[in-house]
Structures are given as structure tokens and as C-alpha cells.
Amino acid sequence: MPRYFFDIDNHERYVDDEGTDLANADEARMQAVIFAGDYLREHPDLVGNGSRFSVAVRDEGGTILLNVEVTASDPVATGMSQP
């Protein structure tokens, strides 16, 4: 079974050295989205105005397969507020 690695970037980079055995890349992508949601549920303060949180999925060869990014911005500050 292939091993996939889930690296976190929340203003500091945390590299997953252990990895997780999953059936295929599609399952790894799904797990990355679930992991990002769960992590942010536990740490909602990580995404504030203009900040970014991401989870990158790497395969055993080091190829990044997916990067899940979450950003937050103030719509008034960016000129996107509703009229």
C-alpha cells in the first residue's frame, strides 16, 4: 500500500516524516481535505484576516499531489463588501 505524507503550513512548516498508508492518491486527497477541516476546527485562530493555512500531500517519491489552502480576508478591507 502506498504511503502519503501530509505537511502543514500555518506560518510555520511542519513536515510529516511518518506518513500514512492509503489505498491510492484519490484517498490521500480526500484525507487531506478532512484533515484540514478537523485541524482548523481544533485551531480556528490559525486563519485570520490575510493569513493562510495549508496541507500539502506528498507521495513516497516527494511529489506534491495536492495542496489544500484555506485563507481568510476581510471583505470590507479588500473592497469586496456587498453594496
C-alpha positions as CSV (number, residue, x, y, z in Angstrom):
1,M,0.0,0.0,0.0
2,P,1.4,3.4,-0.9
3,R,2.4,5.9,1.8
4,Y,1.4,9.6,1.7
5,F,2.7,12.5,3.8
6,F,0.7,15.4,5.0
7,D,2.8,18.6,5.5
8,I,1.2,21.5,7.4
9,D,2.0,25.2,6.8
10,N,0.4,27.6,9.3
11,H,3.0,30.3,9.4
12,E,5.5,27.5,10.3
13,R,6.1,24.4,8.3
14,Y,5.6,21.0,9.8
15,V,6.9,18.1,7.7
16,D,5.2,14.8,8.1
17,D,8.1,12.3,8.4
18,E,5.9,9.3,9.3
19,G,3.3,9.3,6.6
20,T,0.1,7.3,6.3
21,D,-0.6,4.1,4.2
22,L,-3.6,4.7,2.0
23,A,-5.1,2.8,-1.0
24,N,-4.4,5.4,-3.6
25,A,-3.9,9.1,-4.4
26,D,-7.6,9.8,-4.5
27,E,-8.0,8.6,-0.9
28,A,-5.0,10.7,0.1
29,R,-6.7,13.8,-1.5
30,M,-9.9,13.1,0.4
31,Q,-8.0,12.6,3.7
32,A,-6.1,15.9,3.2
33,V,-9.4,17.8,2.9
34,I,-10.8,16.0,6.0
35,F,-7.6,16.6,7.9
36,A,-7.6,20.3,7.1
37,G,-11.2,20.7,8.3
38,D,-10.5,18.8,11.5
39,Y,-7.3,20.7,12.2
40,L,-9.0,24.1,11.7
41,R,-11.9,23.0,13.9
42,E,-9.4,22.5,16.7
43,H,-7.4,25.6,15.9
44,P,-9.7,28.2,14.3
45,D,-7.4,31.1,15.3
46,L,-4.9,29.9,12.7
47,V,-6.9,31.6,9.9
48,G,-7.3,35.3,10.5
49,N,-7.6,38.2,8.1
50,G,-5.0,37.7,5.4
51,S,-3.5,34.6,6.9
52,R,-3.2,31.2,5.2
53,F,-3.3,27.6,6.3
54,S,-2.3,24.7,4.0
55,V,-1.9,21.0,3.9
56,A,0.3,19.5,1.2
57,V,0.0,15.9,0.2
58,R,3.3,14.2,-0.9
59,D,3.7,10.7,-2.3
60,E,6.7,8.5,-1.4
61,G,8.8,10.0,-4.2
62,G,8.3,13.5,-2.8
63,T,5.9,14.7,-5.5
64,I,3.2,17.0,-4.2
65,L,-0.1,15.7,-5.3
66,L,-2.4,18.3,-3.7
67,N,-2.2,21.5,-1.7
68,V,-5.3,22.3,0.3
69,E,-5.2,26.0,1.2
70,V,-7.5,28.0,3.4
71,T,-7.4,31.8,3.5
72,A,-9.4,34.4,5.3
73,S,-9.9,38.0,4.3
74,D,-11.9,40.9,5.5
75,P,-14.3,41.7,2.6
76,V,-14.5,45.4,3.6
77,A,-10.7,45.8,3.6
78,T,-10.4,44.1,0.1
79,G,-13.3,46.1,-1.4
80,M,-15.5,43.1,-1.9
81,S,-18.3,44.0,0.6
82,Q,-21.9,43.9,-0.6
83,P,-23.5,47.2,-1.6
